[in-house]
Amino acid sequence: MPELIAPTVRLHAAWLDAHDEWGPGLHEDGFGLRESDEVRSPDGFAAWVSRVADRSDPARPLDAGQVRCTYRWIVEGDRVLGGIALRHELNDYLLRVAGQVGYGIRPSARGRGLATWALGRMLGEARALGLNRVLVVCVVDNIPSARTIEHHGGVLEAIQDTELGAARRYWITLQATGTSAGVAEAT
């Protein structure tokens, strides 16, 4: 059974296995990974895990232009299946380009409903933060992601060109209790 967990150095080898499956040059949404992050060595990986953990800690200062963000890994046993990130607010870049939620499922784990399951749980975290709605953006031709967002009540605002290419922009209105539009179990 999958679960969402905070990033941890304990799963270094499992995370690298997922990272390698994506392959070079492919973007892994939901992990907060930068090109400059050195994640192969234990020290580099620990520094990266610490950096992403600090993004959700209100006691920690943020770099200019950053917003608070909660990162979770989608794991099953000791296998990292994907990642999901919830940005606590929108800055200009996020409003224009990236939205408040980013997620990615490793290629071998796709088609199991994991993104739908994880997004439902992160929308619960968004509610707990007091958010009334969230902006979720996906690449225009990523139909599985569009279906995931729509499953949770995402309403298409527009399809527009961004610095990262054509994207679908969805708003999900959060209800006070329960789910936004139901949560499918991961299989």
C-alpha positions as CSV (number, residue, x, y, z in Angstrom):
1,M,0.0,0.0,0.0
2,P,1.5,3.4,-0.9
3,E,2.0,6.2,1.5
4,L,3.2,9.8,1.5
5,I,6.3,10.5,3.6
6,A,8.5,13.5,4.2
7,P,11.8,13.2,2.2
8,T,14.4,11.2,4.1
9,V,18.0,10.2,3.8
10,R,17.1,6.7,4.7
11,L,15.8,6.1,1.2
12,H,18.9,7.4,-0.6
13,A,19.5,4.3,-2.7
14,A,15.7,3.9,-3.5
15,W,15.4,7.5,-4.5
16,L,18.5,7.2,-6.8
17,D,16.8,4.1,-8.4
18,A,13.7,6.2,-9.2
19,H,15.9,9.1,-10.4
20,D,17.8,6.9,-12.7
21,E,14.6,5.4,-14.1
22,W,13.6,8.9,-15.3
23,G,16.8,9.2,-17.1
24,P,19.1,12.2,-17.9
25,G,17.4,15.4,-19.0
26,L,13.9,14.4,-17.9
27,H,12.2,16.6,-15.4
28,E,11.0,15.0,-12.2
29,D,8.1,17.1,-10.9
30,G,7.3,17.1,-7.2
31,F,10.8,16.6,-5.8
32,G,12.2,20.2,-5.7
33,L,15.3,19.0,-7.5
34,R,17.6,21.7,-9.0
35,E,20.2,21.1,-11.7
36,S,22.8,22.2,-9.1
37,D,21.8,19.6,-6.5
38,E,24.4,16.9,-6.1
39,V,22.4,13.9,-5.0
40,R,24.7,10.9,-5.7
41,S,26.9,11.2,-2.6
42,P,25.4,10.7,0.9
43,D,26.5,14.3,1.9
44,G,25.0,15.9,-1.2
45,F,21.8,13.9,-0.8
46,A,21.5,14.9,2.8
47,A,22.0,18.6,2.0
48,W,19.3,18.4,-0.7
49,V,16.8,16.6,1.7
50,S,17.6,19.3,4.3
51,R,17.0,22.1,1.8
52,V,13.6,20.8,0.8
53,A,12.6,20.1,4.4
54,D,13.5,23.7,5.3
55,R,11.1,25.0,2.6
56,S,8.1,24.0,4.8
57,D,9.5,25.2,8.1
58,P,8.1,28.6,9.0
59,A,11.0,29.2,11.3
60,R,13.5,29.0,8.5
61,P,14.2,31.9,6.2
62,L,13.5,31.6,2.5
63,D,15.6,32.8,-0.4
64,A,14.1,35.8,-2.3
65,G,11.3,34.7,-4.6
66,Q,10.7,31.4,-2.9
67,V,7.5,30.4,-1.1
68,R,6.9,27.8,1.6
69,C,6.5,24.3,0.1
70,T,5.6,20.9,1.5
71,Y,7.4,18.0,-0.3
72,R,6.2,14.4,0.0
73,W,7.5,11.2,-1.5
74,I,5.2,8.5,-2.7
75,V,6.6,5.3,-1.4
76,E,5.6,1.7,-1.2
77,G,7.7,-0.3,1.2
78,D,11.3,0.9,0.5
79,R,10.5,1.9,-3.1
80,V,10.2,5.5,-4.1
81,L,7.4,5.7,-6.7
82,G,7.2,9.5,-7.1
83,G,7.0,12.9,-5.5
84,I,4.5,15.6,-4.9
85,A,4.9,19.2,-3.8
86,L,2.4,21.7,-2.4
87,R,3.4,25.4,-2.6
88,H,1.7,27.2,0.2
89,E,1.1,30.4,-1.8
90,L,1.5,31.8,-5.3
91,N,4.2,34.2,-6.4
92,D,4.3,35.8,-9.8
93,Y,6.2,32.9,-11.4
94,L,4.0,30.2,-9.9
95,L,0.8,32.1,-10.9
96,R,2.1,32.6,-14.4
97,V,3.8,29.2,-15.1
98,A,4.0,26.4,-12.5
99,G,1.0,26.5,-10.2
100,Q,0.9,25.3,-6.6
101,V,1.1,21.6,-7.0
102,G,3.7,19.6,-8.9
103,Y,3.9,15.8,-9.0
104,G,5.6,13.1,-10.9
105,I,5.4,9.3,-10.9
106,R,8.3,7.2,-12.0
107,P,7.7,5.5,-15.4
108,S,7.4,2.0,-14.1
109,A,4.7,3.0,-11.5
110,R,2.4,4.9,-13.8
111,G,-1.1,3.8,-14.6
112,R,-1.9,2.7,-11.0
113,G,-3.7,5.8,-9.9
114,L,-0.9,7.0,-7.7
115,A,-1.0,10.6,-8.9
116,T,-4.7,10.8,-8.3
117,W,-4.3,9.3,-4.8
118,A,-1.4,11.5,-3.9
119,L,-3.1,14.7,-5.2
120,G,-6.1,13.9,-3.0
121,R,-4.0,13.7,0.1
122,M,-2.1,16.9,-0.7
123,L,-5.3,18.7,-1.2
124,G,-6.1,17.7,2.4
125,E,-2.8,19.3,3.4
126,A,-3.8,22.4,1.4
127,R,-7.1,22.6,3.3
128,A,-5.2,22.2,6.6
129,L,-3.1,25.2,5.6
130,G,-6.3,27.2,5.1
131,L,-6.1,27.4,1.4
132,N,-9.5,27.8,-0.4
133,R,-8.3,26.9,-3.8
134,V,-5.1,25.8,-5.6
135,L,-3.7,26.3,-9.1
136,V,-2.5,23.1,-10.8
137,V,-0.8,23.3,-14.1
138,C,0.2,20.5,-16.5
139,V,1.8,20.3,-19.9
140,V,-1.0,20.6,-22.6
141,D,-0.5,17.1,-24.0
142,N,-0.2,15.3,-20.6
143,I,-3.7,13.8,-20.7
144,P,-3.2,11.5,-17.7
145,S,-2.3,14.5,-15.5
146,A,-5.2,16.5,-16.8
147,R,-7.5,13.6,-15.9
148,T,-6.0,13.5,-12.4
149,I,-6.6,17.2,-11.9
150,E,-10.2,16.9,-13.3
151,H,-10.9,14.0,-11.0
152,H,-10.3,16.3,-8.0
153,G,-12.7,19.0,-9.4
154,G,-10.1,20.9,-11.4
155,V,-11.8,23.5,-13.6
156,L,-9.8,24.4,-16.7
157,E,-9.2,28.2,-16.7
158,A,-7.1,28.3,-19.9
159,I,-4.6,26.6,-22.2
160,Q,-1.8,29.1,-22.6
161,D,1.8,29.4,-23.6
162,T,4.3,29.8,-20.8
163,E,8.1,30.0,-20.5
164,L,8.0,26.2,-20.2
165,G,5.7,25.6,-23.2
166,A,1.9,25.3,-23.7
167,A,0.1,24.4,-20.4
168,R,-3.3,23.6,-19.1
169,R,-4.2,25.8,-16.0
170,Y,-6.7,24.3,-13.6
171,W,-8.2,25.7,-10.4
172,I,-9.4,23.3,-7.7
173,T,-11.7,24.8,-5.1
174,L,-11.3,23.1,-1.8
175,Q,-14.3,22.2,0.4
176,A,-14.1,22.8,4.1
177,T,-14.3,19.1,4.9
178,G,-14.0,15.9,2.8
179,T,-12.3,15.8,-0.5
180,S,-12.5,18.2,-3.4
181,A,-14.2,15.7,-5.7
182,G,-13.5,12.3,-4.3
183,V,-10.3,10.3,-4.0
184,A,-9.6,7.1,-5.9
185,E,-7.6,4.5,-4.1
186,A,-4.2,3.7,-5.6
187,T,-4.1,0.1,-7.0
